[in-house]
Amino acid sequence: MCAPSVPSAPPAPPPPPQQQDPNVVAARNSEQLRQRQAASNTILTGPQGVTAPATTATKTLLGQ
C-alpha cells in the first residue's frame, strides 16, 4: 500500500519594508492628490442631475 504524501508548505512571503523613502512617499501622495482633483473636475452635472430635456427622435421605417 502507498502512504499518502504530505503537501509541502508554500514559501514564506518576503518581509514588509520597514522604512520608506520620503521622496517616494511624497511622490505617491502628490499623484493621489492629482488623481482626486482630476476626478472631481469631470463631474458635469449638479446635484439634481441633468435637467435639460433629452434630444430624442422617433425612428422612421424605410422602404414604404
C-alpha positions in Angstrom: 0.0 0.0 0.0 1.1 3.6 -0.7 1.2 6.1 2.1 -0.5 9.4 1.4 2.1 12.2 0.7 2.1 15.3 2.8 2.0 18.5 0.6 4.8 20.9 1.3 4.2 24.3 2.8 4.3 27.3 0.4 7.4 29.5 0.8 7.1 32.3 3.3 6.3 35.8 1.9 9.1 38.4 1.9 9.1 40.7 5.0 7.4 44.0 4.6 9.6 47.1 4.1 10.5 48.8 7.4 11.1 52.3 6.3 10.1 54.2 3.2 12.0 56.8 1.3 10.4 60.3 2.0 10.7 61.1 -1.8 8.7 58.0 -2.7 6.0 58.9 -0.1 5.8 62.5 -1.3 5.5 61.4 -5.0 2.8 58.9 -4.1 0.8 61.5 -2.1 1.1 64.1 -4.9 0.0 61.5 -7.5 -3.0 60.5 -5.4 -3.9 64.2 -4.9 -3.6 64.9 -8.7 -5.9 61.9 -9.4 -8.5 63.1 -6.9 -8.5 66.6 -8.3 -8.8 65.3 -11.9 -11.7 63.0 -10.9 -13.6 65.9 -9.3 -13.2 68.1 -12.4 -15.0 65.6 -14.6 -18.4 65.9 -13.0 -20.5 68.0 -15.4 -23.9 67.8 -13.6 -25.3 69.4 -10.5 -26.9 67.7 -7.5 -30.2 67.4 -9.4 -28.6 65.6 -12.3 -29.2 66.6 -16.0 -32.2 68.9 -16.1 -32.3 69.6 -19.8 -34.7 67.5 -22.0 -33.2 64.6 -23.8 -32.6 65.0 -27.5 -34.5 62.1 -28.9 -36.2 61.4 -32.3 -38.6 58.8 -33.4 -37.5 56.1 -35.7 -38.7 56.0 -39.3 -39.4 52.8 -41.2 -37.6 52.8 -44.5 -38.9 51.2 -47.7 -42.6 52.2 -47.6 
